[in-house]
Amino acid sequence: MSSRFAPRPTRTTVRGGETVVPKDALPHQNTAPHPAAARTRAWKPPFPVDLGLTLGALRRGPADPAFRRTPDGSVWRASRTPEGPGTLRVTVRSGTVEAEAWGPGAEWFLDRLPDLLGASDDPDAFAPRHRLLAVTERRRPGLRLTRTGLVMEALIPSILEQKITTDEAYRAWRLLLRAYGEPAPGPGPDLYVMPAPRTWALIPSWEWHRAGVDNKRASTILRAVARAARLEEAAAMDPPEAQARLELIPGIGPWTSAETVQRSNGAADAVTVGDVHLPGIVGYALADDREADDAEMLRLLTPYAGQRHRATRLICLSGHTPPRREPRMRRTNIAAW
């Protein structure tokens, strides 16, 4: 079937967190020497690593300016670390993770490479009680929950995704990063580092509008970046405490805080409540009930207490989702108003 008829990605498929990456990287295709500022690290993990499953949850759409996968099997990320902007390239060859990093944040990236690839995750704590979950877990042995240690880079795009279609949120993230971010250090493939908090604060109101971001979401981001230092501290907290701190900001509720700590803190139990599609997906998978609401979803996930986010990711990755219906949420373009 022609690819133009393929289903468009949804927020739930992104939450499933898979991007196609070859299982074993090919030799790097660029023959030009890397800049002398590059830092490197080789790490032999005691578990199978699947870059597409572990890091796919960090990608905000196929054209995310801060995330790339390249044909040689590499995954590239650009982030604003506590030490400054950085670019990371990760590949897996014969079970060994090879990483290169550039910029002021290079050492920070490399020091935290194991956590990024799921070393602090504990998939053995998950006990599947449904055949679908058991089968999916067995077929996805490389699924581990990433822990980036970076709150704002997970929080801001999650705020952009509030109550709009995925395509609109991806477009806003892409436009704002390219307009106000900075080119990532190193030889990466046209990557951009997320703007600093002060830069977010100085974006004119008409530029938010042009990117399709309404005043409510823009105001929430401005309140968050004004307290960026305090919010970044949440990366070192237990996930419930981290969510509570994020939710002190008006406009940040349980949906947004869960989407954030799933990535920044590797929160295995942070369930995304308040989502349009997820309760129906979970209800359909576990009880053949596509009309399930949040309360029913939480009831069905009770046996997986402590691992409920992992359970929902496995469900999304299983492919056992309700047949598509007409979209509930109408796509809008406020930039045209």
Disulfide bonds with the S-S distance in Angstrom:
none
